[in-house]
């Protein structure tokens, strides 16, 4: 009668299989890397849950949890949705770094690090992912979580 965070984390990490930045740590022990990764994963999950509540009230209480698991069985759609929201939050971290670079460097200097078209492509990709996630959230809220049938207003 519970879903461990690891189930959501695994789904999220599969989205990062080609992302070398997420696990790019140097000069620290394996134990320290594991702690950093777990802290980051937990932070992303917290943001995902909070963001889902920004769109409405889920049929299951996602705040009913402890340090390792949700105290309810999540359905596959909820696990996928949380992983998608974690991924979006992760991409937004890079978006924030990009904004900080834009404030710090002038356009000539910034183009040395990343040409404008690469930055625009990245920002457009994030917008597309966000639209897809918002559509997934709307779909989730419009369906019964157990049967996945559309909710009726009658």
N, C-alpha and C positions, 0 to 999 in steps of 0.2 A: 504494500500500500504506500509506496514512495518511489520517487525517481531520483537517482543520484545525479549530481551536477555533471559527473563525468560523461554521462550519456549526451548531454547538451554540448559539453566541451569537445567530445570526439567529432560530433557533427560539424561544429565550428572549425576545428583544426583541419578537417578535410578540405575546407574552402581555402586554407592557407598553404596547401602542399607545395606551391611554387614560390612562396613568399619567404625569402631568406632573412628578412628583417625581424620577423617575430621572435625567432630563436637565435638572433645574432648577439651573443654575449661573449666577451673576451676577458681573460685574466680573472675569472672567478670559478669557484668550485662547482661541481655538478649539483651539489645540494643547494647552493645559492641560486643557480640557474633555475632549479625546480621551484624554489620558493618564489622567485621573481615571476616565473611563468604562471604559477598558481595564483599569485596575487593579481596579475594582469587579467587572467581568465575570470576570476571572481569579480573584479571590477567591471569587466565587460558584461558579465551576466547581470550584475546589479543594474547597470544602465539599460540593458535590454528589457528587464522586467519593468523598470520605471517608465520606460518609453512606451511599452505596451499599455500601461495604465493611463498614459496621456491620451489615448484614443478611445478609452472606455473602460468598462468594468468586465474583466473576463469572467466566464462561468465558473472558473476554479480560482481559488485564492492562491496566487503565486507568491504572496508574502508569508504564507504558512510554510516555513522551511527552517532548517537549522544550518550549521556550517558546511554540511556535506550533501544535503539532499532536500528536495521538495518533499513535503509530507503527504503529498497526493501523487497518484499515478498520472503522469502527463500522457496525453495521446500523441502519436507521431507528429501531427500537425503543429502541436504546441512546441514540441522539441525543435522542429524545423524552423518555426517562426522565431523562437528565442535565438537559435543559432544564426539566423539571418539578421536579426537585430544586433547581435554581438558583432557580426561582420561589418554591418553598417557603422557601428560605433568605432570599430577598429579603423575603418577607412577614414572616418571623420577625424581621428587623431592625426593622420597624415595630412588631411586637409587643413587642420589647425597649424601644423608645422609649416605648411606651404604659405599660409597667411602670415605667419611670423616672419618667414623669409622675405615676403613681399614688402613688409613694413621695414625690415632691416636693410635690404639691399635695393639699389635702384635697378631699373629694368635691364640695363646693360650687364650689370654684375649678376643679376638673377639669371639671365640667359646663359651664362657660363655654366651654372649648375643644371638648369633645366630650361630648354627653349619654350617659348610661350605656347606653341601648339601642343607640346607634351603636357604642360600644366592644364591647358584647356581641355584636352582629351581626358585627363585624369578627373577633373572636376565634373565633366559631362558624364563620365562613367559613374561617379558617385550619385549624381542626380538620377540617372537611370535606375541604379540599384535602389535608391530611396523610393522612387515611384513604384517599383516592383514590390518592395516591402510594404508600403502603404496599401497597395492593392491586396496583398496577402493578409494584412491585418483586417481590412474591410471584409474580406471573404471569411476570415476566421470568426469575426463578430457576428456575421450574418448566418452562421450555421450552428447546429447543435454539436457540441464538442464530442459526444460519444457516438452519435449516429452519422454525423457529418451531413445530415439532411438540412436543407434550408429552414431557418426558423420561420414560423408562421405568425402573423400578427393577429390571427383569429383564434 
